[in-house]
Amino acid sequence: MPSNVGLPKTATIQNGAAAVINSNVKASGGQLKSLLITNLTGATFYVKLYDKASIVVPASDVPFHVIPVATLTTLNLTGLEIRCLNGITIGVTTSVTDTDAAGTITTAKQARLTVIYK
């Protein structure tokens, strides 16, 4: 059965400590349907989308899309039809650089994402 058939699923991602967020949402092909992103930090952070079946290697993997999220902002991106052939993985960092391993979010629970996908 194709991966885009069936009811959407939801994943919630939140940083638990000072870290770069690196979360594999789905380990096989699928479709990103919506993102609700909240930035409670004192700086812009960047949500990075990867077509990958496992977690990201921040120093070498390149995202296919980067979404800047300004400080104290919530973005609600709905109606998305983004297909990922290999998997859906999301990274969040304070650096816009594609291959960044050091742009940590310094305070726990300041970056929150809700992902709806198939």
N, C-alpha and C positions, 0 to 999 in steps of 0.2 A: 504494500500500500504506500503511495507517495507520502512524503513527510508533511505536506501541506494540507492533508485531509484530517478532519477531526476538530474537536473543540480547542480553542486557544488555552494555553497554560500561562501561569503567572510566576515570576521569580522576583524576589525582593533582595536587593543588594545594599549593604550599608557597611561603611568602614568601622571596624571594631577597635582599631588602634591607629597610631600614626603609621600610614602605609600607602603604597600604591595599590589601588583596587585592581584585582585581576581575577575575573570570575567567568568560568565556562558555564553558560546558561543551557546550552544544548550541544551534545557531543555528536550530532549527526545533522544532515542537511535540514533546513527549516526556513521559517519566514518570521522576520521581526515585524510585529503588528503595531506596537506603541511603546513609548518610553515616557515615564514621569520621572523627572530628574529634579532634585532639590539640592541647592548649594547653600549651606549654612556657614561656610567658611568666610574668612576675611579676604579671600583672593579668588580670582577666576580659576576654575579647573576645567579640564578637558575630558569629555567622554569619548573613548576611542572604540570603534566597532571593528571586529575582526571576523573573517570567514575562516574559522579554525575550530577543530574538534577537541582541542585541549586548551589549557591555560596558556597565556601569552608568555613568550620570552621577551621581556621589555627591551632588552638591549639590541635585539635583532628583528623582531616581527614588526611589520609595517601595517597600520590600520587601513581599511578601505575608506573610512569616513571618520572625521573628528568633529565633535560638537562642543564649542566653547559655551560654558555656563558661568555667567557673571555672579559675583558674590551676592548673597542674600536673594537669590532668584529661584523660581520654580518654572521649569519648562514642561509643558504637556504636549508631546508630539504624538498625534493620533493619525489614523488612516494610513499608516506606513505599509508598504508592500515590499519590504527589502528581503530578497532571497539570499540565503547563504547556502552554498552547495556542500560545505564540509562541516559546519557547525556554527554556533553563535557564541562568541566570546566578547566580553566587554571589559575594558580597562578604564580606570579613572586616575588622572595624574594632574599635577599643577604645572606641567610643562607641555607646551604645544608640540615639541619635537617628537617626530614619529617614533624613534627608537630611544626612548627615555626610560631609565631605570631608577632615577633618583628624585623625581618630582613628587614627594610624598605629601599627603594630606595630613597635617600635623595634629589635628584634634579628632578624637573618636566621635563617631556618629554624626559627622558633619556633612557627609556625602551620602545621599539616599537615592536609590533608583528602584523603580518598579518597571518590570519588563513584561510585556505580553507578547507571546510568540506561539508559533505552531511548529 
